[in-house]
Amino acid sequence: MIPVCEPALDGREMEYVRECIETSWISSAGKFITLFEKKFSEYCGAPHGVACSSGTTAIHLALEALGIGPGDEVIIPDFTLIVSANMVILAGAKPVLVDVDARTWCIDPSKIEQKITPKTKAIMAVHMYGHPCHMDRINEIARRHNLYVIEDCAEAHGAEVNGVRVGALSDVACFSFYGNKILTTGEGGMCVCKDDEIARRMRLLCNQGFGEPRFVHQVVGYNYRLTNVQAAIGLAQTEMVSEKVQKKRWIGQKYNELLADWPYVTLPVEEPWAKNVYWMYGIVIKPDLGLTKDEVMTKLREKGVDTRSFFCPMSLQPAYKGNDHRFPDISGSYPVSVDLWNSGLYLPSGLPLTEEQINTVVEKLRELKQ
Ligand SMILES: Cc1ncc(COP(=O)(O)O)c(C=O)c1O
């Protein structure tokens, strides 16, 4: 079976982890945390990096540090991982859904303004499957309406908008280092930002609100800390980020070439203003193929190729049915995100993927209709 994703631990991970164990610095203090925060935030072009336990907790920290809470609304894409909506709810605010763009699969800037109300405090831009959101348009809307912008960069380490890396295009950017991400620490996350005070608040919230004197707490905080062992892996991964991004783009371009003349799927795009890092190589099945997404996934599995479905939109989540005032209003129409759910899936895209494996994946896919 060609797996849909595998991590690549081909740098100095072992050496750095061994150092943690040999020196007993295995908990959430230690030099690798500082080094990882510094190296990764520098890569993003932002002065602050606050490491935390996951991409999920990074989003929660960002929302709380920006002061978003009860009575506030946050605009998010309908097509995203449920984490986006759940963290807005956890912060006490209400997620407001906007459909995505049919080309980039990211939040559609032309549909944002109609969802802005006096309660709106922020726009959460989720970069999907490696393609960045149109941040120039989103930031322009946010400026006019005096809103914060949060980037969710979980799927887009190294992606760019007009030559600027994601992570430096918003008030706070949140990264995930889960096992299937472009950089991984097993589980882990980081908030990256420019503002000193926002960084200070995120650091405080991440560590139970510990301040001076110790055990006297000014805020309600959390234990969202990353360990030195995870940061050791993260530092080794960050040292190789350029190679990893280059490999992802190579995989994306190989699939593009091999599938360009097969008319039964829509391929991912790279807009002229964007650098797509093809975190996962997504395709959308066209009706002419005569097979559903589930049928395609089952047939490919039988042929030894693992795939994953695209996300289920927030507007279709059973978890948000019911009259809870915290939940997003799911009564609207989100045709693009529903279509992506019905017909979208991604092909094997892991960093260790070989050219031979890519050829096999495409061969097996093309066998479905010749
Ligand atoms: C868009 C998006 N946001 C947030 C997350 C959450 O990250 P984590 O799994 O590290 O909590 C993920 C992925 O897992 C994601 O794909």
The ligand as an SDF file (V2000), in Angstrom:
LIG
                    3D

 16 16  0  0  0  0  0  0  0  0999 V2000
   -6.4100   23.5480    8.8960 C   0  0  0  0  0  0  0  0  0  0  0  0
   -6.0220   22.9130   10.1810 C   0  0  0  0  0  0  0  0  0  0  0  0
   -6.1170   23.6190   11.3220 N   0  0  0  0  0  0  0  0  0  0  0  0
   -5.7680   23.1020   12.5050 C   0  0  0  0  0  0  0  0  0  0  0  0
   -5.2910   21.8230   12.6080 C   0  0  0  0  0  0  0  0  0  0  0  0
   -5.0150   21.2830   13.9720 C   0  0  0  0  0  0  0  0  0  0  0  0
   -3.7070   20.9490   14.2120 O   0  0  0  0  0  0  0  0  0  0  0  0
   -3.3540   19.8500   15.3320 P   0  0  0  0  0  0  0  0  0  0  0  0
   -3.7410   18.5300   14.7870 O   0  0  0  0  0  0  0  0  0  0  0  0
   -1.8790   20.0050   15.5100 O   0  0  0  0  0  0  0  0  0  0  0  0
   -4.1020   20.2020   16.5620 O   0  0  0  0  0  0  0  0  0  0  0  0
   -5.1440   21.0480   11.4300 C   0  0  0  0  0  0  0  0  0  0  0  0
   -4.6160   19.7060   11.3910 C   0  0  0  0  0  0  0  0  0  0  0  0
   -4.4770   18.8300   12.0450 O   0  0  0  0  0  0  0  0  0  0  0  0
   -5.5390   21.6010   10.2060 C   0  0  0  0  0  0  0  0  0  0  0  0
   -5.4480   20.8960    9.0770 O   0  0  0  0  0  0  0  0  0  0  0  0
  1  2  1  0
  2  3  1  0
  2 15  2  0
  3  4  2  0
  4  5  1  0
  5  6  1  0
  5 12  2  0
  6  7  1  0
  7  8  1  0
  8  9  2  0
  8 10  1  0
  8 11  1  0
 12 13  1  0
 12 15  1  0
 13 14  2  0
 15 16  1  0
M  END
$$$$
